[in-house]
């Protein structure tokens, strides 16, 4: 891969403010040579996950695929779970970056904005099936009690809430962000069901996730939210 791609991975794993908040002290700064080796390990794990169950992939497997001595791999990742945590984090960063490009002003109502968010996520999963596998596969390791996943859920919900609040006069519910967290959980649960039945997020389940999440939010949001004066 190009040096630019190497630098991007290094910046995300080491310098990202989100990395410092969600996975502090897990990814140490390394030399240029170390950066390349770490990337090879990540790409090796990703390649293996395309055809194998994640739980069946060992650190030795990844080292062999990456062409990195096992003794050197321990300098970057203490175990196989840490490698997949890093991949999961990189995936989460990409998803958040894509979701930030969806603007509320491009849609007449909040329903259109929510639908667009769902479709953008699905597009990411269709482009790279290892991303959905790492989130929804039944064999995905439990990363440290899944606190990382919970933190990422809150990051996404906070983004959606802030974007809607910037454009609309939102109802005065004290627990409105919790309502959005339930909405996110509805979508996530339907995606999980789809993946575990079909090993993909199918069009039918995308429609189900969209319908169910909008129906739930309609219990709390008016059909048309009043826009804020700008």
PyMOL CGO cylinders between C-alpha atoms (Angstrom):
from pymol import cmd
from pymol.cgo import CYLINDER

trace = [
    CYLINDER, 0.00, 0.00, 0.00, 1.02, 3.60, -0.38, 0.3, 1, 1, 1, 1, 1, 1,
    CYLINDER, 1.02, 3.60, -0.38, 2.77, 5.61, 2.33, 0.3, 1, 1, 1, 1, 1, 1,
    CYLINDER, 2.77, 5.61, 2.33, -0.32, 7.80, 2.51, 0.3, 1, 1, 1, 1, 1, 1,
    CYLINDER, -0.32, 7.80, 2.51, -2.43, 4.84, 3.55, 0.3, 1, 1, 1, 1, 1, 1,
    CYLINDER, -2.43, 4.84, 3.55, 0.22, 3.79, 6.09, 0.3, 1, 1, 1, 1, 1, 1,
    CYLINDER, 0.22, 3.79, 6.09, 0.19, 7.29, 7.55, 0.3, 1, 1, 1, 1, 1, 1,
    CYLINDER, 0.19, 7.29, 7.55, -3.59, 7.30, 7.77, 0.3, 1, 1, 1, 1, 1, 1,
    CYLINDER, -3.59, 7.30, 7.77, -3.64, 4.09, 9.77, 0.3, 1, 1, 1, 1, 1, 1,
    CYLINDER, -3.64, 4.09, 9.77, -0.89, 5.36, 12.06, 0.3, 1, 1, 1, 1, 1, 1,
    CYLINDER, -0.89, 5.36, 12.06, -2.70, 8.64, 12.64, 0.3, 1, 1, 1, 1, 1, 1,
    CYLINDER, -2.70, 8.64, 12.64, -5.96, 6.88, 13.50, 0.3, 1, 1, 1, 1, 1, 1,
    CYLINDER, -5.96, 6.88, 13.50, -4.51, 4.27, 15.82, 0.3, 1, 1, 1, 1, 1, 1,
    CYLINDER, -4.51, 4.27, 15.82, -2.14, 6.60, 17.66, 0.3, 1, 1, 1, 1, 1, 1,
    CYLINDER, -2.14, 6.60, 17.66, -3.12, 10.22, 17.25, 0.3, 1, 1, 1, 1, 1, 1,
    CYLINDER, -3.12, 10.22, 17.25, -6.91, 10.14, 16.88, 0.3, 1, 1, 1, 1, 1, 1,
    CYLINDER, -6.91, 10.14, 16.88, -8.76, 11.82, 19.75, 0.3, 1, 1, 1, 1, 1, 1,
    CYLINDER, -8.76, 11.82, 19.75, -11.42, 9.13, 19.44, 0.3, 1, 1, 1, 1, 1, 1,
    CYLINDER, -11.42, 9.13, 19.44, -8.74, 6.45, 19.79, 0.3, 1, 1, 1, 1, 1, 1,
    CYLINDER, -8.74, 6.45, 19.79, -7.45, 8.10, 22.95, 0.3, 1, 1, 1, 1, 1, 1,
    CYLINDER, -7.45, 8.10, 22.95, -10.96, 8.17, 24.37, 0.3, 1, 1, 1, 1, 1, 1,
    CYLINDER, -10.96, 8.17, 24.37, -12.17, 4.70, 23.37, 0.3, 1, 1, 1, 1, 1, 1,
    CYLINDER, -12.17, 4.70, 23.37, -9.05, 2.56, 23.39, 0.3, 1, 1, 1, 1, 1, 1,
    CYLINDER, -9.05, 2.56, 23.39, -6.40, 4.47, 25.40, 0.3, 1, 1, 1, 1, 1, 1,
    CYLINDER, -6.40, 4.47, 25.40, -2.83, 3.16, 25.48, 0.3, 1, 1, 1, 1, 1, 1,
    CYLINDER, -2.83, 3.16, 25.48, -3.58, 0.21, 23.20, 0.3, 1, 1, 1, 1, 1, 1,
    CYLINDER, -3.58, 0.21, 23.20, -1.79, 1.35, 20.05, 0.3, 1, 1, 1, 1, 1, 1,
    CYLINDER, -1.79, 1.35, 20.05, 1.71, 2.69, 20.67, 0.3, 1, 1, 1, 1, 1, 1,
    CYLINDER, 1.71, 2.69, 20.67, 3.66, 4.91, 18.33, 0.3, 1, 1, 1, 1, 1, 1,
    CYLINDER, 3.66, 4.91, 18.33, 6.21, 2.98, 16.30, 0.3, 1, 1, 1, 1, 1, 1,
    CYLINDER, 6.21, 2.98, 16.30, 8.93, 3.65, 13.76, 0.3, 1, 1, 1, 1, 1, 1,
    CYLINDER, 8.93, 3.65, 13.76, 8.23, 3.64, 10.03, 0.3, 1, 1, 1, 1, 1, 1,
    CYLINDER, 8.23, 3.64, 10.03, 9.29, -0.01, 9.90, 0.3, 1, 1, 1, 1, 1, 1,
    CYLINDER, 9.29, -0.01, 9.90, 7.02, -0.81, 12.82, 0.3, 1, 1, 1, 1, 1, 1,
    CYLINDER, 7.02, -0.81, 12.82, 4.18, 1.06, 11.17, 0.3, 1, 1, 1, 1, 1, 1,
    CYLINDER, 4.18, 1.06, 11.17, 4.50, -1.10, 8.06, 0.3, 1, 1, 1, 1, 1, 1,
    CYLINDER, 4.50, -1.10, 8.06, 4.63, -4.30, 10.10, 0.3, 1, 1, 1, 1, 1, 1,
    CYLINDER, 4.63, -4.30, 10.10, 1.58, -3.34, 12.10, 0.3, 1, 1, 1, 1, 1, 1,
    CYLINDER, 1.58, -3.34, 12.10, -0.33, -2.61, 8.91, 0.3, 1, 1, 1, 1, 1, 1,
    CYLINDER, -0.33, -2.61, 8.91, 0.69, -5.98, 7.48, 0.3, 1, 1, 1, 1, 1, 1,
    CYLINDER, 0.69, -5.98, 7.48, -0.69, -7.69, 10.57, 0.3, 1, 1, 1, 1, 1, 1,
    CYLINDER, -0.69, -7.69, 10.57, -3.97, -5.79, 10.29, 0.3, 1, 1, 1, 1, 1, 1,
    CYLINDER, -3.97, -5.79, 10.29, -4.31, -6.51, 6.60, 0.3, 1, 1, 1, 1, 1, 1,
    CYLINDER, -4.31, -6.51, 6.60, -3.41, -10.15, 7.18, 0.3, 1, 1, 1, 1, 1, 1,
    CYLINDER, -3.41, -10.15, 7.18, -6.15, -10.51, 9.77, 0.3, 1, 1, 1, 1, 1, 1,
    CYLINDER, -6.15, -10.51, 9.77, -8.60, -8.76, 7.48, 0.3, 1, 1, 1, 1, 1, 1,
    CYLINDER, -8.60, -8.76, 7.48, -7.75, -11.04, 4.56, 0.3, 1, 1, 1, 1, 1, 1,
    CYLINDER, -7.75, -11.04, 4.56, -8.14, -14.19, 6.66, 0.3, 1, 1, 1, 1, 1, 1,
    CYLINDER, -8.14, -14.19, 6.66, -11.51, -12.97, 7.97, 0.3, 1, 1, 1, 1, 1, 1,
    CYLINDER, -11.51, -12.97, 7.97, -12.84, -12.84, 4.41, 0.3, 1, 1, 1, 1, 1, 1,
    CYLINDER, -12.84, -12.84, 4.41, -12.97, -16.63, 4.24, 0.3, 1, 1, 1, 1, 1, 1,
    CYLINDER, -12.97, -16.63, 4.24, -12.70, -17.88, 7.83, 0.3, 1, 1, 1, 1, 1, 1,
    CYLINDER, -12.70, -17.88, 7.83, -14.59, -17.55, 11.08, 0.3, 1, 1, 1, 1, 1, 1,
    CYLINDER, -14.59, -17.55, 11.08, -12.97, -14.87, 13.21, 0.3, 1, 1, 1, 1, 1, 1,
    CYLINDER, -12.97, -14.87, 13.21, -12.87, -17.15, 16.23, 0.3, 1, 1, 1, 1, 1, 1,
    CYLINDER, -12.87, -17.15, 16.23, -10.89, -19.71, 14.23, 0.3, 1, 1, 1, 1, 1, 1,
    CYLINDER, -10.89, -19.71, 14.23, -8.11, -17.26, 13.36, 0.3, 1, 1, 1, 1, 1, 1,
    CYLINDER, -8.11, -17.26, 13.36, -5.07, -17.36, 15.64, 0.3, 1, 1, 1, 1, 1, 1,
    CYLINDER, -5.07, -17.36, 15.64, -2.22, -14.92, 16.09, 0.3, 1, 1, 1, 1, 1, 1,
    CYLINDER, -2.22, -14.92, 16.09, 0.06, -17.49, 14.46, 0.3, 1, 1, 1, 1, 1, 1,
    CYLINDER, 0.06, -17.49, 14.46, -2.25, -17.57, 11.42, 0.3, 1, 1, 1, 1, 1, 1,
    CYLINDER, -2.25, -17.57, 11.42, -2.10, -13.80, 11.07, 0.3, 1, 1, 1, 1, 1, 1,
    CYLINDER, -2.10, -13.80, 11.07, 1.67, -13.72, 11.47, 0.3, 1, 1, 1, 1, 1, 1,
    CYLINDER, 1.67, -13.72, 11.47, 2.05, -16.34, 8.74, 0.3, 1, 1, 1, 1, 1, 1,
    CYLINDER, 2.05, -16.34, 8.74, -0.30, -14.49, 6.40, 0.3, 1, 1, 1, 1, 1, 1,
    CYLINDER, -0.30, -14.49, 6.40, 1.47, -11.19, 7.05, 0.3, 1, 1, 1, 1, 1, 1,
    CYLINDER, 1.47, -11.19, 7.05, 4.98, -12.62, 6.85, 0.3, 1, 1, 1, 1, 1, 1,
    CYLINDER, 4.98, -12.62, 6.85, 5.82, -11.18, 10.29, 0.3, 1, 1, 1, 1, 1, 1,
    CYLINDER, 5.82, -11.18, 10.29, 7.69, -13.19, 12.95, 0.3, 1, 1, 1, 1, 1, 1,
    CYLINDER, 7.69, -13.19, 12.95, 5.46, -13.96, 15.90, 0.3, 1, 1, 1, 1, 1, 1,
    CYLINDER, 5.46, -13.96, 15.90, 7.97, -12.47, 18.33, 0.3, 1, 1, 1, 1, 1, 1,
    CYLINDER, 7.97, -12.47, 18.33, 7.75, -9.16, 16.44, 0.3, 1, 1, 1, 1, 1, 1,
    CYLINDER, 7.75, -9.16, 16.44, 3.95, -9.22, 16.39, 0.3, 1, 1, 1, 1, 1, 1,
    CYLINDER, 3.95, -9.22, 16.39, 3.82, -9.10, 20.19, 0.3, 1, 1, 1, 1, 1, 1,
    CYLINDER, 3.82, -9.10, 20.19, 5.43, -5.67, 20.04, 0.3, 1, 1, 1, 1, 1, 1,
    CYLINDER, 5.43, -5.67, 20.04, 2.29, -4.32, 18.36, 0.3, 1, 1, 1, 1, 1, 1,
    CYLINDER, 2.29, -4.32, 18.36, -0.50, -6.59, 19.57, 0.3, 1, 1, 1, 1, 1, 1,
    CYLINDER, -0.50, -6.59, 19.57, -0.46, -8.74, 22.74, 0.3, 1, 1, 1, 1, 1, 1,
    CYLINDER, -0.46, -8.74, 22.74, -2.97, -11.21, 21.31, 0.3, 1, 1, 1, 1, 1, 1,
    CYLINDER, -2.97, -11.21, 21.31, -5.31, -11.89, 18.40, 0.3, 1, 1, 1, 1, 1, 1,
    CYLINDER, -5.31, -11.89, 18.40, -8.17, -10.06, 20.13, 0.3, 1, 1, 1, 1, 1, 1,
    CYLINDER, -8.17, -10.06, 20.13, -6.14, -6.85, 20.07, 0.3, 1, 1, 1, 1, 1, 1,
    CYLINDER, -6.14, -6.85, 20.07, -5.67, -7.15, 16.32, 0.3, 1, 1, 1, 1, 1, 1,
    CYLINDER, -5.67, -7.15, 16.32, -9.39, -7.50, 15.71, 0.3, 1, 1, 1, 1, 1, 1,
    CYLINDER, -9.39, -7.50, 15.71, -10.10, -4.70, 18.17, 0.3, 1, 1, 1, 1, 1, 1,
    CYLINDER, -10.10, -4.70, 18.17, -7.85, -2.47, 16.06, 0.3, 1, 1, 1, 1, 1, 1,
    CYLINDER, -7.85, -2.47, 16.06, -9.69, -3.50, 12.88, 0.3, 1, 1, 1, 1, 1, 1,
    CYLINDER, -9.69, -3.50, 12.88, -13.01, -2.91, 14.57, 0.3, 1, 1, 1, 1, 1, 1,
    CYLINDER, -13.01, -2.91, 14.57, -11.86, 0.53, 15.65, 0.3, 1, 1, 1, 1, 1, 1,
    CYLINDER, -11.86, 0.53, 15.65, -10.70, 1.41, 12.14, 0.3, 1, 1, 1, 1, 1, 1,
    CYLINDER, -10.70, 1.41, 12.14, -14.08, 0.25, 10.79, 0.3, 1, 1, 1, 1, 1, 1,
    CYLINDER, -14.08, 0.25, 10.79, -15.90, 2.38, 13.35, 0.3, 1, 1, 1, 1, 1, 1,
    CYLINDER, -15.90, 2.38, 13.35, -13.88, 5.46, 12.42, 0.3, 1, 1, 1, 1, 1, 1,
    CYLINDER, -13.88, 5.46, 12.42, -14.73, 4.94, 8.75, 0.3, 1, 1, 1, 1, 1, 1,
    CYLINDER, -14.73, 4.94, 8.75, -18.44, 4.55, 9.53, 0.3, 1, 1, 1, 1, 1, 1,
    CYLINDER, -18.44, 4.55, 9.53, -18.45, 7.72, 11.64, 0.3, 1, 1, 1, 1, 1, 1,
    CYLINDER, -18.45, 7.72, 11.64, -16.63, 9.64, 8.91, 0.3, 1, 1, 1, 1, 1, 1,
    CYLINDER, -16.63, 9.64, 8.91, -19.18, 8.53, 6.32, 0.3, 1, 1, 1, 1, 1, 1,
    CYLINDER, -19.18, 8.53, 6.32, -22.13, 9.38, 8.56, 0.3, 1, 1, 1, 1, 1, 1,
    CYLINDER, -22.13, 9.38, 8.56, -20.80, 12.90, 9.12, 0.3, 1, 1, 1, 1, 1, 1,
    CYLINDER, -20.80, 12.90, 9.12, -21.13, 13.50, 5.36, 0.3, 1, 1, 1, 1, 1, 1,
    CYLINDER, -21.13, 13.50, 5.36, -24.93, 13.00, 5.53, 0.3, 1, 1, 1, 1, 1, 1,
    CYLINDER, -24.93, 13.00, 5.53, -26.46, 16.46, 5.97, 0.3, 1, 1, 1, 1, 1, 1,
    CYLINDER, -26.46, 16.46, 5.97, -29.93, 17.12, 7.35, 0.3, 1, 1, 1, 1, 1, 1,
    CYLINDER, -29.93, 17.12, 7.35, -30.38, 20.03, 4.92, 0.3, 1, 1, 1, 1, 1, 1,
    CYLINDER, -30.38, 20.03, 4.92, -30.44, 17.55, 2.04, 0.3, 1, 1, 1, 1, 1, 1,
    CYLINDER, -30.44, 17.55, 2.04, -33.75, 16.11, 3.28, 0.3, 1, 1, 1, 1, 1, 1,
    CYLINDER, -33.75, 16.11, 3.28, -37.11, 17.74, 3.88, 0.3, 1, 1, 1, 1, 1, 1,
    CYLINDER, -37.11, 17.74, 3.88, -37.85, 15.74, 7.03, 0.3, 1, 1, 1, 1, 1, 1,
    CYLINDER, -37.85, 15.74, 7.03, -36.02, 13.81, 9.71, 0.3, 1, 1, 1, 1, 1, 1,
    CYLINDER, -36.02, 13.81, 9.71, -37.33, 10.55, 8.23, 0.3, 1, 1, 1, 1, 1, 1,
    CYLINDER, -37.33, 10.55, 8.23, -35.33, 11.14, 5.05, 0.3, 1, 1, 1, 1, 1, 1,
    CYLINDER, -35.33, 11.14, 5.05, -32.19, 11.90, 7.04, 0.3, 1, 1, 1, 1, 1, 1,
    CYLINDER, -32.19, 11.90, 7.04, -32.55, 8.71, 9.10, 0.3, 1, 1, 1, 1, 1, 1,
    CYLINDER, -32.55, 8.71, 9.10, -33.18, 6.65, 5.96, 0.3, 1, 1, 1, 1, 1, 1,
    CYLINDER, -33.18, 6.65, 5.96, -30.05, 8.08, 4.35, 0.3, 1, 1, 1, 1, 1, 1,
    CYLINDER, -30.05, 8.08, 4.35, -27.96, 7.21, 7.42, 0.3, 1, 1, 1, 1, 1, 1,
    CYLINDER, -27.96, 7.21, 7.42, -29.14, 3.61, 7.28, 0.3, 1, 1, 1, 1, 1, 1,
    CYLINDER, -29.14, 3.61, 7.28, -28.44, 3.35, 3.56, 0.3, 1, 1, 1, 1, 1, 1,
    CYLINDER, -28.44, 3.35, 3.56, -24.94, 4.78, 3.94, 0.3, 1, 1, 1, 1, 1, 1,
    CYLINDER, -24.94, 4.78, 3.94, -24.11, 2.18, 6.61, 0.3, 1, 1, 1, 1, 1, 1,
    CYLINDER, -24.11, 2.18, 6.61, -25.40, -0.63, 4.44, 0.3, 1, 1, 1, 1, 1, 1,
    CYLINDER, -25.40, -0.63, 4.44, -23.36, 0.65, 1.50, 0.3, 1, 1, 1, 1, 1, 1,
    CYLINDER, -23.36, 0.65, 1.50, -20.22, 0.38, 3.65, 0.3, 1, 1, 1, 1, 1, 1,
    CYLINDER, -20.22, 0.38, 3.65, -21.11, -3.19, 4.62, 0.3, 1, 1, 1, 1, 1, 1,
    CYLINDER, -21.11, -3.19, 4.62, -21.77, -4.18, 1.02, 0.3, 1, 1, 1, 1, 1, 1,
    CYLINDER, -21.77, -4.18, 1.02, -18.46, -2.70, -0.12, 0.3, 1, 1, 1, 1, 1, 1,
    CYLINDER, -18.46, -2.70, -0.12, -16.50, -4.63, 2.51, 0.3, 1, 1, 1, 1, 1, 1,
    CYLINDER, -16.50, -4.63, 2.51, -18.21, -7.66, 4.02, 0.3, 1, 1, 1, 1, 1, 1,
    CYLINDER, -18.21, -7.66, 4.02, -15.53, -8.09, 6.67, 0.3, 1, 1, 1, 1, 1, 1,
    CYLINDER, -15.53, -8.09, 6.67, -16.88, -4.98, 8.39, 0.3, 1, 1, 1, 1, 1, 1,
    CYLINDER, -16.88, -4.98, 8.39, -20.32, -6.49, 8.92, 0.3, 1, 1, 1, 1, 1, 1,
    CYLINDER, -20.32, -6.49, 8.92, -18.72, -9.79, 9.90, 0.3, 1, 1, 1, 1, 1, 1,
    CYLINDER, -18.72, -9.79, 9.90, -16.70, -8.17, 12.67, 0.3, 1, 1, 1, 1, 1, 1,
    CYLINDER, -16.70, -8.17, 12.67, -19.84, -6.51, 14.08, 0.3, 1, 1, 1, 1, 1, 1,
    CYLINDER, -19.84, -6.51, 14.08, -22.57, -9.07, 13.55, 0.3, 1, 1, 1, 1, 1, 1,
    CYLINDER, -22.57, -9.07, 13.55, -21.01, -12.53, 13.26, 0.3, 1, 1, 1, 1, 1, 1,
    CYLINDER, -21.01, -12.53, 13.26, -21.97, -14.95, 16.04, 0.3, 1, 1, 1, 1, 1, 1,
    CYLINDER, -21.97, -14.95, 16.04, -18.29, -15.90, 16.34, 0.3, 1, 1, 1, 1, 1, 1,
    CYLINDER, -18.29, -15.90, 16.34, -17.06, -12.36, 16.89, 0.3, 1, 1, 1, 1, 1, 1,
    CYLINDER, -17.06, -12.36, 16.89, -14.94, -12.24, 20.07, 0.3, 1, 1, 1, 1, 1, 1,
    CYLINDER, -14.94, -12.24, 20.07, -16.28, -10.34, 23.06, 0.3, 1, 1, 1, 1, 1, 1,
    CYLINDER, -16.28, -10.34, 23.06, -13.84, -7.44, 23.23, 0.3, 1, 1, 1, 1, 1, 1,
    CYLINDER, -13.84, -7.44, 23.23, -13.34, -6.60, 26.90, 0.3, 1, 1, 1, 1, 1, 1,
    CYLINDER, -13.34, -6.60, 26.90, -17.01, -6.93, 27.80, 0.3, 1, 1, 1, 1, 1, 1,
    CYLINDER, -17.01, -6.93, 27.80, -17.97, -5.09, 24.59, 0.3, 1, 1, 1, 1, 1, 1,
    CYLINDER, -17.97, -5.09, 24.59, -17.51, -1.69, 26.26, 0.3, 1, 1, 1, 1, 1, 1,
    CYLINDER, -17.51, -1.69, 26.26, -15.88, -0.48, 23.04, 0.3, 1, 1, 1, 1, 1, 1,
    CYLINDER, -15.88, -0.48, 23.04, -19.03, -1.30, 21.07, 0.3, 1, 1, 1, 1, 1, 1,
    CYLINDER, -19.03, -1.30, 21.07, -21.19, 0.49, 23.60, 0.3, 1, 1, 1, 1, 1, 1,
    CYLINDER, -21.19, 0.49, 23.60, -19.00, 3.59, 23.42, 0.3, 1, 1, 1, 1, 1, 1,
    CYLINDER, -19.00, 3.59, 23.42, -19.23, 3.59, 19.64, 0.3, 1, 1, 1, 1, 1, 1,
    CYLINDER, -19.23, 3.59, 19.64, -23.02, 3.32, 19.82, 0.3, 1, 1, 1, 1, 1, 1,
    CYLINDER, -23.02, 3.32, 19.82, -23.09, 6.47, 21.93, 0.3, 1, 1, 1, 1, 1, 1,
    CYLINDER, -23.09, 6.47, 21.93, -20.78, 8.28, 19.50, 0.3, 1, 1, 1, 1, 1, 1,
    CYLINDER, -20.78, 8.28, 19.50, -23.14, 7.56, 16.59, 0.3, 1, 1, 1, 1, 1, 1,
    CYLINDER, -23.14, 7.56, 16.59, -26.25, 8.49, 18.58, 0.3, 1, 1, 1, 1, 1, 1,
    CYLINDER, -26.25, 8.49, 18.58, -24.64, 11.73, 19.71, 0.3, 1, 1, 1, 1, 1, 1,
    CYLINDER, -24.64, 11.73, 19.71, -23.78, 12.62, 16.12, 0.3, 1, 1, 1, 1, 1, 1,
    CYLINDER, -23.78, 12.62, 16.12, -27.37, 12.04, 14.93, 0.3, 1, 1, 1, 1, 1, 1,
    CYLINDER, -27.37, 12.04, 14.93, -28.87, 13.95, 17.86, 0.3, 1, 1, 1, 1, 1, 1,
    CYLINDER, -28.87, 13.95, 17.86, -26.54, 16.92, 17.35, 0.3, 1, 1, 1, 1, 1, 1,
    CYLINDER, -26.54, 16.92, 17.35, -27.23, 17.09, 13.61, 0.3, 1, 1, 1, 1, 1, 1,
    CYLINDER, -27.23, 17.09, 13.61, -30.99, 17.05, 14.14, 0.3, 1, 1, 1, 1, 1, 1,
    CYLINDER, -30.99, 17.05, 14.14, -30.76, 19.59, 16.97, 0.3, 1, 1, 1, 1, 1, 1,
    CYLINDER, -30.76, 19.59, 16.97, -28.78, 21.96, 14.76, 0.3, 1, 1, 1, 1, 1, 1,
    CYLINDER, -28.78, 21.96, 14.76, -31.58, 22.09, 12.18, 0.3, 1, 1, 1, 1, 1, 1,
    CYLINDER, -31.58, 22.09, 12.18, -34.78, 21.42, 14.12, 0.3, 1, 1, 1, 1, 1, 1,
    CYLINDER, -34.78, 21.42, 14.12, -36.55, 22.46, 17.28, 0.3, 1, 1, 1, 1, 1, 1,
    CYLINDER, -36.55, 22.46, 17.28, -36.40, 19.15, 19.09, 0.3, 1, 1, 1, 1, 1, 1,
    CYLINDER, -36.40, 19.15, 19.09, -39.02, 18.03, 21.65, 0.3, 1, 1, 1, 1, 1, 1,
    CYLINDER, -39.02, 18.03, 21.65, -38.09, 18.69, 25.27, 0.3, 1, 1, 1, 1, 1, 1,
    CYLINDER, -38.09, 18.69, 25.27, -37.66, 15.13, 26.47, 0.3, 1, 1, 1, 1, 1, 1,
    CYLINDER, -37.66, 15.13, 26.47, -35.05, 14.69, 29.17, 0.3, 1, 1, 1, 1, 1, 1,
    CYLINDER, -35.05, 14.69, 29.17, -34.20, 11.25, 27.82, 0.3, 1, 1, 1, 1, 1, 1,
    CYLINDER, -34.20, 11.25, 27.82, -34.35, 12.05, 24.11, 0.3, 1, 1, 1, 1, 1, 1,
    CYLINDER, -34.35, 12.05, 24.11, -30.82, 10.77, 23.51, 0.3, 1, 1, 1, 1, 1, 1,
    CYLINDER, -30.82, 10.77, 23.51, -31.85, 7.49, 25.16, 0.3, 1, 1, 1, 1, 1, 1,
    CYLINDER, -31.85, 7.49, 25.16, -34.73, 7.31, 22.69, 0.3, 1, 1, 1, 1, 1, 1,
    CYLINDER, -34.73, 7.31, 22.69, -32.24, 7.66, 19.84, 0.3, 1, 1, 1, 1, 1, 1,
    CYLINDER, -32.24, 7.66, 19.84, -30.10, 4.96, 21.45, 0.3, 1, 1, 1, 1, 1, 1,
    CYLINDER, -30.10, 4.96, 21.45, -33.12, 2.62, 21.42, 0.3, 1, 1, 1, 1, 1, 1,
    CYLINDER, -33.12, 2.62, 21.42, -33.66, 3.54, 17.75, 0.3, 1, 1, 1, 1, 1, 1,
    CYLINDER, -33.66, 3.54, 17.75, -30.07, 2.65, 16.98, 0.3, 1, 1, 1, 1, 1, 1,
    CYLINDER, -30.07, 2.65, 16.98, -30.49, -0.64, 18.86, 0.3, 1, 1, 1, 1, 1, 1,
    CYLINDER, -30.49, -0.64, 18.86, -33.55, -1.49, 16.77, 0.3, 1, 1, 1, 1, 1, 1,
    CYLINDER, -33.55, -1.49, 16.77, -31.58, -0.98, 13.57, 0.3, 1, 1, 1, 1, 1, 1,
    CYLINDER, -31.58, -0.98, 13.57, -28.61, -2.89, 14.90, 0.3, 1, 1, 1, 1, 1, 1,
    CYLINDER, -28.61, -2.89, 14.90, -30.76, -5.83, 16.04, 0.3, 1, 1, 1, 1, 1, 1,
    CYLINDER, -30.76, -5.83, 16.04, -32.41, -6.16, 12.63, 0.3, 1, 1, 1, 1, 1, 1,
    CYLINDER, -32.41, -6.16, 12.63, -29.04, -5.97, 10.89, 0.3, 1, 1, 1, 1, 1, 1,
    CYLINDER, -29.04, -5.97, 10.89, -27.75, -8.69, 13.25, 0.3, 1, 1, 1, 1, 1, 1,
    CYLINDER, -27.75, -8.69, 13.25, -30.71, -10.92, 12.39, 0.3, 1, 1, 1, 1, 1, 1,
    CYLINDER, -30.71, -10.92, 12.39, -30.13, -10.36, 8.69, 0.3, 1, 1, 1, 1, 1, 1,
    CYLINDER, -30.13, -10.36, 8.69, -26.43, -11.13, 8.89, 0.3, 1, 1, 1, 1, 1, 1,
    CYLINDER, -26.43, -11.13, 8.89, -26.87, -14.27, 10.96, 0.3, 1, 1, 1, 1, 1, 1,
    CYLINDER, -26.87, -14.27, 10.96, -29.51, -15.60, 8.58, 0.3, 1, 1, 1, 1, 1, 1,
    CYLINDER, -29.51, -15.60, 8.58, -27.97, -14.55, 5.27, 0.3, 1, 1, 1, 1, 1, 1,
    CYLINDER, -27.97, -14.55, 5.27, -24.37, -13.47, 6.02, 0.3, 1, 1, 1, 1, 1, 1,
    CYLINDER, -24.37, -13.47, 6.02, -25.26, -10.05, 4.63, 0.3, 1, 1, 1, 1, 1, 1,
    CYLINDER, -25.26, -10.05, 4.63, -27.58, -7.11, 5.23, 0.3, 1, 1, 1, 1, 1, 1,
    CYLINDER, -27.58, -7.11, 5.23, -30.29, -7.84, 2.66, 0.3, 1, 1, 1, 1, 1, 1,
    CYLINDER, -30.29, -7.84, 2.66, -32.56, -5.27, 1.03, 0.3, 1, 1, 1, 1, 1, 1,
    CYLINDER, -32.56, -5.27, 1.03, -35.60, -6.70, 2.81, 0.3, 1, 1, 1, 1, 1, 1,
    CYLINDER, -35.60, -6.70, 2.81, -33.98, -6.28, 6.21, 0.3, 1, 1, 1, 1, 1, 1,
    CYLINDER, -33.98, -6.28, 6.21, -32.77, -2.78, 5.35, 0.3, 1, 1, 1, 1, 1, 1,
    CYLINDER, -32.77, -2.78, 5.35, -36.40, -1.89, 4.66, 0.3, 1, 1, 1, 1, 1, 1,
    CYLINDER, -36.40, -1.89, 4.66, -37.48, -3.55, 7.91, 0.3, 1, 1, 1, 1, 1, 1,
    CYLINDER, -37.48, -3.55, 7.91, -34.84, -1.62, 9.87, 0.3, 1, 1, 1, 1, 1, 1,
    CYLINDER, -34.84, -1.62, 9.87, -35.93, 1.66, 8.26, 0.3, 1, 1, 1, 1, 1, 1,
    CYLINDER, -35.93, 1.66, 8.26, -39.63, 1.03, 8.85, 0.3, 1, 1, 1, 1, 1, 1,
    CYLINDER, -39.63, 1.03, 8.85, -39.19, -0.11, 12.45, 0.3, 1, 1, 1, 1, 1, 1,
    CYLINDER, -39.19, -0.11, 12.45, -36.85, 2.71, 13.48, 0.3, 1, 1, 1, 1, 1, 1,
    CYLINDER, -36.85, 2.71, 13.48, -39.03, 5.44, 11.94, 0.3, 1, 1, 1, 1, 1, 1,
    CYLINDER, -39.03, 5.44, 11.94, -42.16, 3.92, 13.46, 0.3, 1, 1, 1, 1, 1, 1,
    CYLINDER, -42.16, 3.92, 13.46, -40.55, 3.93, 16.90, 0.3, 1, 1, 1, 1, 1, 1,
    CYLINDER, -40.55, 3.93, 16.90, -39.32, 7.54, 16.59, 0.3, 1, 1, 1, 1, 1, 1,
    CYLINDER, -39.32, 7.54, 16.59, -42.78, 8.67, 15.46, 0.3, 1, 1, 1, 1, 1, 1,
    CYLINDER, -42.78, 8.67, 15.46, -43.94, 7.87, 18.99, 0.3, 1, 1, 1, 1, 1, 1,
    CYLINDER, -43.94, 7.87, 18.99, -41.79, 10.80, 20.16, 0.3, 1, 1, 1, 1, 1, 1,
    CYLINDER, -41.79, 10.80, 20.16, -41.16, 13.08, 17.18, 0.3, 1, 1, 1, 1, 1, 1,
    CYLINDER, -41.16, 13.08, 17.18, -43.82, 14.91, 15.16, 0.3, 1, 1, 1, 1, 1, 1,
    CYLINDER, -43.82, 14.91, 15.16, -44.13, 13.96, 11.51, 0.3, 1, 1, 1, 1, 1, 1,
    CYLINDER, -44.13, 13.96, 11.51, -42.56, 17.29, 10.60, 0.3, 1, 1, 1, 1, 1, 1,
    CYLINDER, -42.56, 17.29, 10.60, -40.16, 18.90, 13.02, 0.3, 1, 1, 1, 1, 1, 1,
    CYLINDER, -40.16, 18.90, 13.02, -40.16, 22.73, 13.04, 0.3, 1, 1, 1, 1, 1, 1,
    CYLINDER, -40.16, 22.73, 13.04, -36.98, 24.12, 11.52, 0.3, 1, 1, 1, 1, 1, 1,
    CYLINDER, -36.98, 24.12, 11.52, -34.80, 26.49, 13.49, 0.3, 1, 1, 1, 1, 1, 1,
    CYLINDER, -34.80, 26.49, 13.49, -34.52, 30.06, 12.23, 0.3, 1, 1, 1, 1, 1, 1,
    CYLINDER, -34.52, 30.06, 12.23, -31.09, 30.71, 10.79, 0.3, 1, 1, 1, 1, 1, 1,
]
cmd.load_cgo(trace, "trace")
